[in-house]
Amino acid sequence: MMAVFKFLKKALKENAVADNINEPGWERKVLEKVALESIAEQRRRRRWGIFFKLLGFAYLAVLFAAFGGWGSAERLADGKDHTALVQMNGVIQAKGDANAENVIAGLQAAFEDMGTRGVVLQINSPGGSPVQAGMIRDEIVRLRKKYPATPLYVVVEDVCASGGYYVAAAADRIYVDKASIVGSIGVLMDGFGFTGAMEKLGVERRLLTAGGNKGFLDPFSPQNAEQKTYALSMLDEIHRQFIDVVKQGRGKRLKEMPETFTGLMWTGAKSIELGLADAYGTTESVARDVIKAEDILDYTVKPNFAEVFAQKFGASMAAGAMSMLTRFSLR
């Protein structure tokens, strides 16, 4: 509208100067010009509106392209021999990229493909949920029984610790870099206690429960000795499950020593000495020299655009913060 007002002012001035406002019907001419200018301004706004909408769609298209390939693997020509790759990166957790649902879906697709000559599970993970890691490990065992002619090898990149190693122990062989970090066979339950800070601030905790242990390890209440003992017994039970999985998976290759199951980590070079890993190797070298199928096909299930967007902008920050207060973790 500012443009219309400016035009009206200019038109009035021009007419006043040119005709001293003596020409019959000058008011009508001015109004016609104002109306035409208003229409022209509306058209300009529409064009700019369309432009910015198209620009927005183009931006979304670029985002979709950047995060493309969600939920599906690449495909080679049917029947062509290849090495199937599934990546497990990051913390193993239900809402993360390395969650059981996605990893299992990728493994199933890899084993089911008739052209797969071997599967490489590429791991770069510090661990995470014992439940999620256990689900992945159990599925690997099932798939190996169902497809006995298709081997599964783990290739460790930077880290394969705790829950990551829990999964890796189910593989036929584990390949590492000499500087990889391997091990951490242990379980932790971490959290925080705020009672001291609350006392200093004059904050009173009012916790009402039905059931003596319903407020189990509440971070805002003093630590209960009996609940602590019970939590340690649960940790010990999960740790024993972890140890059994490693012993079953590694068998006679494992050179057990007092520190093996204490939660310590070792370099890739040392892990080979201890029987926690088998040899040096990369995804490419294993595909070429072990599986004998150089073409690598990635079956990793990628997060969809909505999940990536939510993660980038912190939609799950509140849930993550609460889960940090008290949690079991293989890491």
N, C-alpha and C positions, 0 to 999 in steps of 0.2 A: 504493500500500500504506500510505502514511502515514495516509491518511484512514481506512483500516480499523483500524489500530492505535489511532488517536485515538478511533474509535467504540467499539472494544473496551474501552478504558480508561474511557470515559464510561459505557458500559453496566454495567461491573462496579461502578463507583462508585454509579450510580443504584440498582442492585439491592442493593448493600450498605447504602445509606442507607435505602431504602424497606422492604426486607424483612429486613435484617440477615443476608442470605444464608441465611434459614431456610426460605424457600418451597421445597417439593419441586420438583425439575426446573428450577431457575433456570438451571443451567448450559446446558441444552438451549435455553432461550429466548435466552440470550445468544449462543450459537453460531448460532442461526437468524438473529438480527439481523445478526451479523457476515457471514454468507453473503449475506444480502439486500443489505447495504451494498456488499459486494465486487462483486456482480452489477451494482448500480446504478453503481458507479464504472467498471466496464468499459464499460458503455453510454455513459457520459459521455465516456470516452476515444475510443470509436468515433465518436461524433457530432463531437467536436472534430477527429479525424483526417480525417473526410469533409469538414468545413468547410475545413480548411487545404488539402486536395487540390483542392477546388473553387476556392479562392482562387488556388492556383498555376495551375490551368488557365485561370482568368480572366485572370491576368497574362500568360500566354503568348498568349492570344487577343488581348489589347491589343497585344502586340509584333507579332504577325502582321498586325494591322490597320494598325499604324503603318508597317510595311515592306511593305505590300501591293502588289499589281500586278506581282510579279516575273515577268520573262521574257515579258511580253505587253504589247501596246499597247492603248490604249483603242480603242473602235470606235464610229464614227458609223453612221448608217443606210447600207446598201450603196449606192454610187454617188453619195453626196452630196459635192459639191465641198468640198475642204478643203486647208489647208496642212499638210504633214507635218513634224513637228518631231522631230529627234534631238539629244540633248544629249551633249556630250563634255566632262566636267568633271574636273579634277584631273590628276595626273601620268599620262602614257600609259605603262602598264606591264601586263604579262601578268596580274598578280594584283590589279590595281586596278580601280576602276569604269570608267575610260577604257581598256579593253583592246580589242584589235582584234576579238575574237570578238563582244563585246556591241555595239560600235558598228556593225560590219558587219551583224549580224543586224537591228538597227534600221533601217539604211539599206535593206536588201533588202526588208523588210516595207513600208517607206514607198514605195519605187518600185513595188512590185508591186500596191499598192492602186489599183483603178481610179478611185477618187475623188480621188486625189492630183493637184493642179494644180501643185505645186511643193514642193520639199523645202528646209527650213531646217536646216542643221547649226549648232547653237549651241555655240560653243567658249569655254571658260574654262579654259585649260591653259597651264602653263609649259613643256610639252614632256615628253620622256621617252625611251622606247626608240625608236631609229631603225627597228628591225624592225617593231614594232607600228604606228608611224606610217606606215611604208611600205606595210604591208598594207592599212591603211584608205585611204590615198591611191590605191593601185592599184584597189581595189574601187570607189571613186568614179568613176575613169576608165572602168572596165568598165560600171558601171550607167548612166553618161551616154551611152555608145555604144548600150547596149541600149534605153534609153528616151530617145531624143533630144528628144522633145517635153516632157519633164519637167525643168525647170531645177533646179539645186542652188545655193543661196546659203549662204554662211557669215555668221553674225552673231556678232561678237566682243563678249564682255562685258568683264571686267576685263583678261584677259591672253590673248594668242594668240602665244606665243613658241616659237621653236625647233621642236620636233616638232609643236606645235600649228599653227604656220604651215606646216610641211611638208604637213600635211593640207589646210589652208585654201587653199593655192595651186592645188589641183585644182578649186576651185569656179568657177562662172560669174562670180560677183561676190562681193566681200567687203565687208561693212558693219560699221562700227565706231562707237564713241562717241568723242568728241573727246579723252577722257582715257584711252582704252584703251591698253594697252601691246602693241606689235606688233613682230615682227621676230626678232632674235637668230638670224640665219641662220649657224649655226656648230655645231661638234661639240666635245664635251669628253670627256675620260677622266679621272675623278677617283679618288683613292684616298689611302692613308696609308702612311707609312714609319715603322716602329717600331724601327729598328736602334739609334738613339741611346739610346732609353729602355731597350732590352734590355741594352745595354752597361753602362749605369749600374746596372741591377738585377742584373747578373751572370748574365743569361739567355743561353744559347747556342742558336742555331738549328741544328737538325740536319735538313736537307732532302736526301732521297735521291730521285733521278730517273733514269729511263731515257729519255734524250733531252736534248740540251743545253739546249733551251728549254722543257722541261716545267714548270719553275718560273718561267714568264714573269711578270715584274713582281711577284714574290712580295713582299708588304709587309714581311715579316720578314727579308728579305735585302737587302744593299746593291744599289742600282740598277745594272743592267747597261746600259752605254752602247749596245751593239748592239741590245738589246731595246727601249730607249727610242726609238732611231732607227726601228726597225720599227713600233713603236706609232704614232709620228707619221706614218709613211707610210699606215697604215690610217686614221687620223683624216683625213688629207688626201683619201684616196679617198672616204670617206663624205661629207666636206664637198663634194667635187665633185659627188657624186650629188645632194646637197641643192640646190646652186646650179642644176644642170640642171633639177631639178623646178620650182624657182621661175621660172626663165626660160621653161620650157615653159608653165607655168600662167598667168603674167602677160603674156607676150608683149610687144607694143609698149607696153603700159600702164606697164611698169616703166621708171622713169627711173634707170638704173644710175649709181652714183657710186663712188668708191674705198672708201667706208665701208659700202656696201650689204651685202657678204657677210663682214664682219669680226666679226659676233656682236653688234653694237650693236642696241639697241632704240629705238623711237620711239613718240611718242604717236599716238593715232588720227588727230589732225589732221595731223601730219607724215607719217604713213604714206600718207595720201591724196595729199599733194603728191609723194611719191616713187613713187607708183604701186604701192605694196604693198597698198593697199586702194582701194576705189572710191567709197564715199560713207558718210554717216552713216545709221544705221538701227538699229532694234530688231527683235526677232522679230515683234512685233505690227505695226509699220509696214511691214515687208517683206511680211508676209502680206496686209495691207490694200491697200497702194499699189503693190506690185510684182507679186506673184502674183495679186492680185485675188480672194483667197479668205480671208475673215476668220476662218472657223472653223479653229482650230488643233488638230490631233490629235497627241498625243505618242506616238511609236513607240520611245522610249528603253527599252532593255532594262535592267530594274532588277536588282540583285543579289538572290539568294534569301536567305531568313532565315539559313541556315547560314553563308553568306558574310559577311553583315553581323555576325553574332554573333562569328565568328572574327576579323574585322577589329577589332571593338570591344574584344575582350579579348586582342588581341595574339598570336593563334595563329601569325602569320607574322613575328613580330618577329625571330626568329633568322635566317630566310632573308633578310630585309631588311637586317639588320646585315652579313651576309656579302657581299651584293651591293654594299654601299657601299664595300667595300675597293678594288675595281677594277671600273669599268664604263664602257661607252660610253654617251653620252647626248646626245640632241638637246635641250638646254635651256641 
